Amino acid sequence: MKLANAFALAMAVLWVLCSAVIWLLPSFSWTVTGWWMHGMDLSAMGGWNLTISNFLLGGITAIASAWITGWILAWSWQAVGGNNRR
């Protein structure tokens, strides 16, 4: 549970920071997104559409996904490694 909560908290912080960078530096953020998408030409997509609704719904789903990922990772770790502590 601690790992899942840590993943969710980390995602919440990253989501807010990322949204702030997109809001403050939209052109640079668009360039970085293109880099991360293996150089994909994103010009046909238009641009950012950052609204409060997109911010909240995207954040909620990203945080929930991070929590689930943390929970699955912790469950897997326990299943593979048992309860042995070193």
N, C-alpha and C positions, 0 to 999 in steps of 0.2 A: 504494500500500500504506500509506503514511503517513496519508493522509486516512482510509482505512478503519479503521486502528488508532485514530486520534484520535476518530472517531465512536463506535467501540466503547467506548473508555475514558470518553468523555463520558456515554454511556448507562449504563455501569456506575455511575458516580458519581451520576447522576440517579436511577437505580433504587434505590440504597441510601438516598439522601436522601428520596425519595418514600415508600418503605416505612417509613422512620423516622417521617415526619410522619403517615402513616396509623396507625401503632402508637401514637404519642403523642397525636394529636388526631383520633380517628376521626370524630367528628361534624363538625368543621370540614372534614375531607377529603371527607366525603360531600357537604357543601354545595358545595365548590369543584368537585367532579366534576359535580354538577348544573348549575353555571354553564357548565362547559366542554362539556356535552352540550346546549347551547342551551336550558337551562331544563327539561329533561326531568324528569318526576316519577319519581324513583328509589325512592320509598318501597315500591313493590310488590316490589322486588328484595331487600329485607331489610336487609342491611348488609355490612360487610367480613368476609371469611373469610381473614384473613392467617395462613397457616401457614408453617412452614419449607419445606415442599414447594412451596407456591404462590410463595413468595419466590424459591426457587432456580430452579424451572422457568420462571417468568415472567421472571426476570432473564436466564437463559441465552437464551431466545428473543428477548427485547428486545435484548440485546447482539449476538446473531447478526444480527438484522434491521438494526441500526444499522451493523454492519460491512459487510453486503451493500450497504446504501444508500450508504455512503461509497465503497465500491469502484466501484459503478455510476456515482456522481457523478464520481469521478476519471477513470474510463474515458471517460465522456461528454465531460468537459472536454478530455481529450487528443484525442478523436476530432474534436471541433468546432474546437478551437483549435490543434491540432497541437502541435509541440514548441517553438514560438516563445516566447522569454522576453523580457520587457520590463524 
